[in-house]
């Protein structure tokens, strides 16, 4: 990737159980065993990160066939997917550090 390239982050506005709208920036997506997962970080209205911690949501469809993002309820599934994302992010950070040394 050219270091001068810029990209517009993908921002999702999600509604929680209490009806509050929250903005999240997509960090990464991955598919595991036919299921898509998204790592997202909360951002404010200006797109600035509000936390150092990211959330992981599972892509699904609701009863009307509309795409939704849902919380992963099972600890085992969450831990497995979180480990995969952590490994991916560690590789990306390591690669960026190596590129900056050159």
MDTraj code that builds the backbone (N, CA, C; nanometers):
import mdtraj as md
import numpy as np

residues = "UNK UNK UNK UNK UNK UNK UNK UNK UNK UNK UNK UNK UNK UNK UNK UNK UNK UNK UNK UNK UNK UNK UNK UNK UNK UNK UNK UNK UNK UNK UNK UNK UNK UNK UNK UNK UNK UNK UNK UNK UNK UNK UNK UNK UNK UNK UNK UNK UNK UNK UNK UNK UNK UNK UNK UNK UNK UNK UNK UNK UNK UNK UNK UNK UNK UNK UNK UNK UNK UNK UNK UNK UNK UNK UNK UNK UNK UNK UNK UNK UNK UNK UNK UNK UNK UNK UNK UNK UNK UNK UNK UNK UNK UNK UNK UNK UNK UNK UNK UNK UNK UNK".split()
xyz = np.array([
    [0.0840, -0.1174, 0.0000],
    [0.0000, 0.0000, 0.0000],
    [0.0886, 0.1238, 0.0000],
    [0.0587, 0.2193, -0.0817],
    [0.1307, 0.3449, -0.0885],
    [0.1029, 0.4232, 0.0397],
    [0.2098, 0.4699, 0.1046],
    [0.1932, 0.5422, 0.2305],
    [0.1168, 0.6723, 0.2140],
    [0.1069, 0.7240, 0.0906],
    [0.0349, 0.8485, 0.0670],
    [-0.1132, 0.8266, 0.0418],
    [-0.1555, 0.7013, 0.0333],
    [-0.2969, 0.6730, 0.0105],
    [-0.3771, 0.7019, 0.1361],
    [-0.4975, 0.7524, 0.1166],
    [-0.5879, 0.7718, 0.2287],
    [-0.7138, 0.6905, 0.2028],
    [-0.7864, 0.6648, 0.3072],
    [-0.9110, 0.5915, 0.2930],
    [-1.0142, 0.6528, 0.3858],
    [-1.1367, 0.6396, 0.3459],
    [-1.2461, 0.6828, 0.4309],
    [-1.2903, 0.5637, 0.5131],
    [-1.2810, 0.5759, 0.6443],
    [-1.3225, 0.4629, 0.7273],
    [-1.4717, 0.4366, 0.7136],
    [-1.5074, 0.3111, 0.7282],
    [-1.6485, 0.2738, 0.7227],
    [-1.7076, 0.2904, 0.8623],
    [-1.8077, 0.3784, 0.8736],
    [-1.8720, 0.4080, 1.0014],
    [-2.0115, 0.3468, 1.0022],
    [-2.0412, 0.2769, 1.1106],
    [-2.1725, 0.2163, 1.1299],
    [-2.2415, 0.2876, 1.2461],
    [-2.3678, 0.3204, 1.2305],
    [-2.4477, 0.3721, 1.3411],
    [-2.5361, 0.2574, 1.3866],
    [-2.5139, 0.2144, 1.5094],
    [-2.5861, 0.1005, 1.5659],
    [-2.6764, 0.1479, 1.6783],
    [-2.7867, 0.0798, 1.6947],
    [-2.8813, 0.1107, 1.8013],
    [-2.8738, 0.0015, 1.9063],
    [-2.8493, 0.0410, 2.0320],
    [-2.8406, -0.0580, 2.1391],
    [-2.9796, -0.0964, 2.1899],
    [-2.9830, -0.1822, 2.2915],
    [-3.1099, -0.2341, 2.3447],
    [-3.1989, -0.1242, 2.4007],
    [-3.1364, -0.0128, 2.4442],
    [-3.2123, 0.0973, 2.5036],
    [-3.2530, 0.2030, 2.4015],
    [-3.2245, 0.1786, 2.2732],
    [-3.2606, 0.2729, 2.1689],
    [-3.1587, 0.3824, 2.1446],
    [-3.0428, 0.3750, 2.2117],
    [-2.9379, 0.4745, 2.1919],
    [-2.8601, 0.4444, 2.0648],
    [-2.8329, 0.5480, 1.9855],
    [-2.7538, 0.5301, 1.8649],
    [-2.6072, 0.5568, 1.8958],
    [-2.5212, 0.4642, 1.8539],
    [-2.3780, 0.4736, 1.8773],
    [-2.3058, 0.4551, 1.7452],
    [-2.1955, 0.5278, 1.7262],
    [-2.1167, 0.5170, 1.6040],
    [-1.9947, 0.4279, 1.6276],
    [-1.9678, 0.3433, 1.5301],
    [-1.8524, 0.2549, 1.5355],
    [-1.7802, 0.2592, 1.4021],
    [-1.6462, 0.2566, 1.4091],
    [-1.5647, 0.2493, 1.2883],
    [-1.5197, 0.1050, 1.2704],
    [-1.5338, 0.0558, 1.1487],
    [-1.4922, -0.0802, 1.1170],
    [-1.3406, -0.0871, 1.1135],
    [-1.2833, -0.1779, 1.1928],
    [-1.1393, -0.2012, 1.1915],
    [-1.1032, -0.3148, 1.0974],
    [-1.1817, -0.4220, 1.1034],
    [-1.1528, -0.5392, 1.0205],
    [-1.2736, -0.6309, 1.0190],
    [-1.2799, -0.7120, 0.9139],
    [-1.3820, -0.8164, 0.9016],
    [-1.3106, -0.9459, 0.8730],
    [-1.3695, -1.0538, 0.9171],
    [-1.3174, -1.1846, 0.8811],
    [-1.4292, -1.2857, 0.8804],
    [-1.4071, -1.3915, 0.8054],
    [-1.5055, -1.4986, 0.7980],
    [-1.4433, -1.6239, 0.8575],
    [-1.5165, -1.6855, 0.9483],
    [-1.4728, -1.8087, 1.0127],
    [-1.5870, -1.9082, 1.0034],
    [-1.5594, -2.0208, 0.9384],
    [-1.6580, -2.1275, 0.9254],
    [-1.7913, -2.0758, 0.8706],
    [-1.7830, -1.9879, 0.7702],
    [-1.9027, -1.9373, 0.7045],
    [-1.9755, -1.8256, 0.7764],
    [-1.9210, -1.7784, 0.8875],
    [-1.9832, -1.6704, 0.9631],
    [-1.8914, -1.5481, 0.9560],
    [-1.9498, -1.4312, 0.9259],
    [-1.8705, -1.3088, 0.9181],
    [-1.8727, -1.2362, 1.0525],
    [-1.7538, -1.1893, 1.0931],
    [-1.7377, -1.1141, 1.2165],
    [-1.6746, -0.9798, 1.1836],
    [-1.7079, -0.8783, 1.2639],
    [-1.6526, -0.7451, 1.2438],
    [-1.5945, -0.6947, 1.3758],
    [-1.4715, -0.6422, 1.3670],
    [-1.4101, -0.5746, 1.4807],
    [-1.4328, -0.4256, 1.4601],
    [-1.4899, -0.3610, 1.5617],
    [-1.5274, -0.2203, 1.5487],
    [-1.4886, -0.1451, 1.6749],
    [-1.4565, -0.0170, 1.6554],
    [-1.4194, 0.0668, 1.7694],
    [-1.5174, 0.1842, 1.7772],
    [-1.5610, 0.2196, 1.8994],
    [-1.6544, 0.3323, 1.9115],
    [-1.5873, 0.4631, 1.8718],
    [-1.6624, 0.5468, 1.7980],
    [-1.6134, 0.6787, 1.7569],
    [-1.7207, 0.7831, 1.7852],
    [-1.6771, 0.9085, 1.7937],
    [-1.7732, 1.0168, 1.8128],
    [-1.8256, 1.0640, 1.6774],
    [-1.9036, 1.1697, 1.6773],
    [-1.9647, 1.2200, 1.5538],
    [-1.8603, 1.2647, 1.4518],
    [-1.7404, 1.3012, 1.4990],
    [-1.6328, 1.3464, 1.4100],
    [-1.5458, 1.2312, 1.3613],
    [-1.5790, 1.1079, 1.4021],
    [-1.5024, 0.9922, 1.3605],
    [-1.3777, 0.9676, 1.4433],
    [-1.3650, 1.0364, 1.5567],
    [-1.2494, 1.0188, 1.6442],
    [-1.2762, 0.9050, 1.7426],
    [-1.1750, 0.8214, 1.7608],
    [-1.1901, 0.7060, 1.8486],
    [-1.2214, 0.7501, 1.9911],
    [-1.3140, 0.6792, 2.0534],
    [-1.3536, 0.7101, 2.1904],
    [-1.2973, 0.6099, 2.2912],
    [-1.2313, 0.5065, 2.2414],
    [-1.1813, 0.4021, 2.3284],
    [-1.0635, 0.3330, 2.2610],
    [-0.9789, 0.2689, 2.3418],
    [-0.8704, 0.1881, 2.2875],
    [-0.9156, 0.0440, 2.2665],
    [-1.0329, 0.0115, 2.3168],
    [-1.0826, -0.1250, 2.3078],
    [-1.1847, -0.1368, 2.1956],
    [-1.1762, -0.2476, 2.1236],
    [-1.2708, -0.2712, 2.0157],
    [-1.3718, -0.3765, 2.0564],
    [-1.4839, -0.3775, 1.9860],
    [-1.5879, -0.4773, 2.0086],
    [-1.5922, -0.5696, 1.8872],
    [-1.6393, -0.6897, 1.9095],
    [-1.6542, -0.7866, 1.8011],
    [-1.8025, -0.8205, 1.7902],
    [-1.8543, -0.8079, 1.6697],
    [-1.9944, -0.8394, 1.6445],
    [-2.0037, -0.9417, 1.5328],
    [-2.1076, -1.0219, 1.5379],
    [-2.1328, -1.1248, 1.4361],
    [-2.2378, -1.0716, 1.3393],
    [-2.2117, -1.0897, 1.2117],
    [-2.3093, -1.0513, 1.1093],
    [-2.4167, -1.1588, 1.1019],
    [-2.5386, -1.1152, 1.0857],
    [-2.6492, -1.2088, 1.0736],
    [-2.7621, -1.1432, 0.9965],
    [-2.8779, -1.2052, 0.9998],
    [-2.9981, -1.1486, 0.9383],
    [-3.1126, -1.1602, 1.0383],
    [-3.2004, -1.0613, 1.0355],
    [-3.3148, -1.0658, 1.1258],
    [-3.4290, -1.1454, 1.0633],
    [-3.5430, -1.1486, 1.1303],
    [-3.6571, -1.2284, 1.0831],
    [-3.7138, -1.1778, 0.9511],
    [-3.6816, -1.0514, 0.9151],
    [-3.7278, -0.9947, 0.7881],
    [-3.6242, -1.0115, 0.6766],
    [-3.5131, -1.0794, 0.7096],
    [-3.4082, -1.0994, 0.6107],
    [-3.3131, -0.9823, 0.5961],
    [-3.3237, -0.8843, 0.6872],
    [-3.2367, -0.7665, 0.6833],
    [-3.1054, -0.7969, 0.7561],
    [-2.9936, -0.7449, 0.7039],
    [-2.8652, -0.7681, 0.7712],
    [-2.8601, -0.6964, 0.9059],
    [-2.8025, -0.7643, 1.0039],
    [-2.7855, -0.7071, 1.1375],
    [-2.6478, -0.7440, 1.1906],
    [-2.6057, -0.6720, 1.2929],
    [-2.4860, -0.7065, 1.3681],
    [-2.5321, -0.7408, 1.5082],
    [-2.4836, -0.8538, 1.5596],
    [-2.5307, -0.8982, 1.6901],
    [-2.4143, -0.9345, 1.7809],
    [-2.4398, -0.9234, 1.9096],
    [-2.3416, -0.9581, 2.0108],
    [-2.3191, -1.1087, 2.0115],
    [-2.1953, -1.1478, 2.0344],
    [-2.1629, -1.2899, 2.0468],
    [-2.1912, -1.3307, 2.1909],
    [-2.2871, -1.4203, 2.2100],
    [-2.3315, -1.4575, 2.3445],
    [-2.2424, -1.5636, 2.4108],
    [-2.1894, -1.6569, 2.3315],
    [-2.1121, -1.7677, 2.3890],
    [-1.9666, -1.7270, 2.4103],
    [-1.9175, -1.7461, 2.5334],
    [-1.7810, -1.7074, 2.5679],
    [-1.6775, -1.7791, 2.4819],
    [-1.6987, -1.9074, 2.4563],
    [-1.6029, -1.9847, 2.3784],
    [-1.5887, -1.9293, 2.2363],
    [-1.7017, -1.8988, 2.1734],
    [-1.6993, -1.8418, 2.0385],
    [-1.6307, -1.7055, 2.0404],
    [-1.6668, -1.6220, 2.1377],
    [-1.6077, -1.4893, 2.1459],
    [-1.4563, -1.4974, 2.1635],
    [-1.4107, -1.5800, 2.2562],
    [-1.2675, -1.5934, 2.2823],
    [-1.1919, -1.6410, 2.1589],
    [-1.2496, -1.7355, 2.0870],
    [-1.1859, -1.7893, 1.9665],
    [-1.1717, -1.6816, 1.8602],
    [-1.2770, -1.6040, 1.8372],
    [-1.2750, -1.4992, 1.7355],
    [-1.1857, -1.3834, 1.7802],
    [-1.1890, -1.3486, 1.9088],
    [-1.1034, -1.2410, 1.9605],
    [-0.9562, -1.2766, 1.9419],
    [-0.9198, -1.4022, 1.9639],
    [-0.7813, -1.4452, 1.9439],
    [-0.7388, -1.4283, 1.7982],
    [-0.8290, -1.4594, 1.7059],
    [-0.7970, -1.4444, 1.5631],
    [-0.7766, -1.2971, 1.5293],
    [-0.8664, -1.2113, 1.5755],
    [-0.8498, -1.0673, 1.5496],
    [-0.7219, -1.0151, 1.6144],
    [-0.6934, -1.0544, 1.7388],
    [-0.5716, -1.0091, 1.8061],
    [-0.4474, -1.0485, 1.7270],
    [-0.4453, -1.1709, 1.6753],
    [-0.3318, -1.2163, 1.5936],
    [-0.3197, -1.1325, 1.4665],
    [-0.4329, -1.1039, 1.4021],
    [-0.4319, -1.0228, 1.2798],
    [-0.3808, -0.8817, 1.3086],
    [-0.4290, -0.8201, 1.4172],
    [-0.3873, -0.6845, 1.4501],
    [-0.2392, -0.6809, 1.4891],
    [-0.1920, -0.7817, 1.5587],
    [-0.0502, -0.7876, 1.5954],
    [0.0363, -0.7959, 1.4704],
    [-0.0059, -0.8731, 1.3720],
    [0.0683, -0.8857, 1.2466],
    [0.0707, -0.7526, 1.1730],
    [-0.0417, -0.6838, 1.1684],
    [-0.0495, -0.5545, 1.1001],
    [0.0415, -0.4533, 1.1692],
    [0.0353, -0.4464, 1.3021],
    [0.1195, -0.3519, 1.3755],
    [0.2663, -0.3833, 1.3562],
    [0.3026, -0.5118, 1.3568],
    [0.4414, -0.5518, 1.3372],
    [0.4876, -0.5120, 1.1975],
    [0.4048, -0.5373, 1.0968],
    [0.4400, -0.5009, 0.9592],
    [0.4580, -0.3501, 0.9452],
    [0.3716, -0.2707, 1.0094],
    [0.3843, -0.1250, 1.0039],
    [0.5143, -0.0792, 1.0677],
    [0.5512, -0.1403, 1.1814],
    [0.6763, -0.1042, 1.2480],
    [0.7963, -0.1365, 1.1594],
    [0.7917, -0.2501, 1.0927],
    [0.9012, -0.2883, 1.0038],
    [0.9110, -0.1928, 0.8845],
    [0.7971, -0.1516, 0.8292],
    [0.7962, -0.0578, 0.7172],
    [0.8549, 0.0773, 0.7571],
    [0.8291, 0.1189, 0.8806],
    [0.8787, 0.2486, 0.9282],
    [1.0289, 0.2476, 0.9527],
    [1.0899, 0.1306, 0.9718],
    [1.2326, 0.1191, 0.9932],
    [1.3106, 0.1395, 0.8651],
    [1.2467, 0.1153, 0.7528],
    [1.3158, 0.1244, 0.6224],
    [1.3383, 0.2657, 0.5785],
])
top = md.Topology()
chain = top.add_chain()
for i, resn in enumerate(residues, 1):
    res = top.add_residue(resn, chain, resSeq=i)
    for name in ("N", "CA", "C"):
        top.add_atom(name, md.element.get_by_symbol(name[0]), res)
traj = md.Trajectory(xyz[None], top)
